[in-house]
């Protein structure tokens, strides 16, 4: 895996000692990927499986440098959508092309100012630049990443959508996948000193059980999902202190 501040590549040898998938399991995974590709044509541009080697693109939005007097906040979503990876922006748009409500909630939480452009792509480009250059807020440095790096369709009626879809696709090796993803999260220096917030409670529990670090939970939808609730959580949020001691999974 190579780090980048935005899109990055993941390569997994499914037949290696770490994963050890058999040919019939790889064939099942290949069929799942073909189903996704049949509904989202751009999927084949960012994901490929050949000779037991899985390669795909993912995305994180993490500032490379942060203001000395700013509080770092790391939001961990479930997994990226294919559209997010394609356009280089998480929550690029709603299915109808409108602006995703996630961003207005961050504005109401005082994590960032509003970004309004005449097209979604220009808006995404402007918001990405502000996030990566640490220009979204005078008080907060904001990073946004995902627990699972694998991209899936965003639509609920598409096959293998969301983080639940990731867990279904990788069910035979889910423990190894989670271990790899948690290692990635802990390896990035932005997490150290951040208020860590997960949007999926089930993934928060996996992270806590493995690391002993307990993030806050802020759901994107439903009860307690408002920007005002997120602002309240930030005022009482505990900062993450990572250790240089390797984790024993």
N, C-alpha and C positions, 0 to 999 in steps of 0.2 A: 504494500500500500504506500502511496506517496501523498504527503500532505500538501494541501493548497488552501488558500483562504476562501476559495469558492468551490468550483467543481474539482473533484479528485477521482482517481481511478482505484478500483479494487480488483485484485486478482486472487482467485481461490482455486487451488489444486484439489478438486473434490476427491481424488484418489490417493492423496497423501496420507501419511500416518495420522495427521491431526484430524482428518475428516473421514477417510476410509469408506467412501461410498462404493457400492457394488454397481456393476453395469446396469442392472435392472433399475436401481435407484436413480442413477444418472439419467436413464431413459425417461423415467417418470418426471424428473425435474425438467428435462428437455421438452416434454409434452406440455408441462405447465407454462413454460416460457413461450411456446408456440401459441398457446391459447391467449396469452397476454398480447403477443404481437399481432394476432388476428383482429384484436379489437382496438389496439393503439399502435398505429403503423410506425410511429417514431420510436417505439421501444427497441426495435432492432438496430437503431442508430447508436444506442447507448448500452446495449447488453448483448453478449454473445457467449455461447457455450460450444466449445470445440475440443475434442480429444480429452474430455474430463476437466478442462480448464474453463472456469467461469470468469468472465471479465465484464465489469459494468462501471458506469459512471455514477457518481453521487454528488451531493452538495452539502456544504456547511458555510455559514456566514459568520466568520470569526475575525475580529480586528487583529492586525499584526502587532500594533502598539496601542497602548491605552493611556489616557490622561492620569497623571499621578494622583489627582484629587478626586477621581471619579470612582464610584462603586461599580464593580463588574457584575453583570447579570447574565447567566447562561440559561437560555430556554432550550429544553430538549423535547422535540416533537417525536411522534411515533416513527415515521419513515417518510422519505420524500416521494412526491408524485413524479410520474414520468414527465409531466409538463413542467414541473419545477426544475428538474435537471436540464431539460431541453432549453429552457429560457434563463437558466442561471439565477433563479430566484424562488425561494420557498413561498408558498401561497401566492403564486404568480397571478391568479385570477379565480373567480368563481367559474362554474361550468357555463354560465351564460355570458361570460366575458367581462362581467363587472368586477369591481374591486372587492377583494376578499375582506370580510369583516375582522379578521385577525389583526389587520394593521390599525384599524380605528380603535381597537381595544388597547393596543400598545400606546397609541396617542393619549387615550384617556388615563392610562396608567403613568403618564409622564415619562415613558421610556424613550419616546421619540416624537419629533414634530411631524405634522402632516406632509405628505409628498403627493403632489397633484401635477400630472403631466397630461398631454393630449392623447397619448396612447399608452396601453399597458406595458409595452416593451420599454418605452422611455421612462415610465414610472419605475419599472423594475430596475433599469440601469441606474437611475438616480438614487433609489433607495439602497441598492447594493453598494454603490460608491460611498454613501454616507455611513453605512454599517461598517464596511471594511476600513474606512479612514477614521472611524470613531468620531463622527460628526452628527450623531442622531440626537444627542442630549448633552447639556452642560453638566449634568449630574451623574449620568450613567454611561458606562461602556457596555454595549449590548452585543451578545453573541447568540446566534441561533443555529442549532444543529439538530440531528435526529439520533434516536437510539439505534434503530436499524438503518443501515446505509442503503439497503437494496430498494430501488424505486419500483413502485407499483401504480396501477391506475387509481385515480382519485375518486372516480364515480362508484357509488355503492352498488350499482347494478352490473359492474364489470367484474370479470373473474379475478380472484386473488387481490382485491383492493385493500389498501391500508396495511397497517402493521399486522392485523390478523391474517391477511393474505400472505405476508412474509413468513409468518409462523407455520402456515399450512404448507407452503412451498418447501421450506427447509426443515420440516418436522423430524426427519431421521437424524439431523445433525444440529438441531436447534440449540443444544447446550453449548456446542463448540462455536456456533455463530454468535451467541450472546457473549461468550467469553471474549471473542475477538472484538466485538463492538464495545464492550466495557473497557478493554485495554486501549482502544482508540480514544474513547472519551477522556480517560485519565491521562493519556499521553500528551494531550494538547495543553500548553501552558496557560491558556485562557481560563481553565477551570479553577486554577489555584486562586483563592481569595474571592471567587464569585459566589453570589447567591444563586444556588442551583435549583431550577424549577422544571419539573417534568409535567407534561400534559396528559400522559397516560398512566393511570394508577398501577396497572399490572406491571408495566415496565419499571416504574419506580420501585416496586417491591423486589423485582429481580436485581436491580442495581444495588439496593440497600442490603439485601441478603448476601450479595457477593462482596461488597466493598466496606460495609459498615457505615457508609455515608448516606444520610437520610435527606433526600431533597424535599423541597416543598412541592405540593401538588396543586396545579391550576388547570382545570379542564377548559378546553377551548369552547366547548358547547355545554348547554344545560345550566344547572344550578351552580352558582359561584363562578361563572365564567366571564363575568364582566371585567372591563378594564379597571373599574373602581376597586373590585375585589383584588385584582392583581396588585394595584397600588398599595392596598392595605398589607398584603403579604410581603411586599418589598420592605416595608418599614420594620417588620419583625423578622425578616429572613436571616438565617444563619449562613455565614460564609464557609465555603469549603476550604479545608486545609489538606492538600494532598501530601502523600509521603513518597519518599524515594525508594522505600522498601518494596520489592516486587510482591504482587498479590499472589496468594496461593489459591488457585481455583480448585 
